[in-house]
Amino acid sequence: AAGVIQSPRHLIKEKRETATLKCYPIPRHDTVYWYQQGPGQDPQFLISFYEKMQSDKGSIPDRFSAQQFSDYHSELNMSSLELGDSALYFCASSLGLAGREQFFGPGTRLTVL
Amino acid sequence: AQSVTQLGSHVSVSEGALVLLRCNYSSSVPPYLFWYVQYPNQGLQLLLKYTTGATLVKGINGFEAEFKKSETSFHLTKPSAHMSDAAEYFCAASRGGATNKLIFGTGTLLAVQP
């Protein structure tokens, strides 16, 4: 069965650079979520989109922005990167909201030097 | 505010022993509850979920969990641990609707001793 695809899997950036993370949800899934997991931490919700509209927003820095495109894939844009942004970024998708289970991608490991 | 508490950041059991990972939630309205497993350097895999209906839910790999509203708990159990169960386990809750975001507990690292 098709799963959530994230690219790239690993990314190394310098401070103050920008990064773009991509997420391709499971086919027919209309909802995408982004989570950030710091070293030894639990995943923290960043932002979500339902039918290409932002549905909820969590602890996402103003330096980050995201969107969901017409084909339902999503991109997380991160600017002015800081050392503290180094983390594992997960994308998850679901079919609808209302307690629907979220299927997670393998994550993108971002390292900021 | 909704929160999820996992008691015990590290749990160690012997192979073949009972696995019990504890999870309590704080919410005035019972949320949707999930258990995820994460192997090193991998994504999160759903073990099981509780939405409505039967309070004892069975998941993959022999795991099950019981929703107890009176105790605001959703503990994860497996009768007999296997070496391959060694991983980190996260309990999570969501309120559904437009706020379907998952609130995670801090995780429990399960070690299985031979």
Interface residues (C-beta under 8 A of the other chain):
Chain A: V4 T31 Y33 Y35 Q41 D42 P43 Q44 F45 S48 Y50 S55 D56 G58 F90 A92 S94 L97 A98 G99 R100 E101 Q102 F103 F104 G105 P106 G107 R109
Chain B: Y32 F34 Y36 N41 Q42 G43 L44 Q45 L46 K49 T51 F90 S94 G96 G97 A98 T99 N100 K101 L102 I103 F104 G105 T106 G107
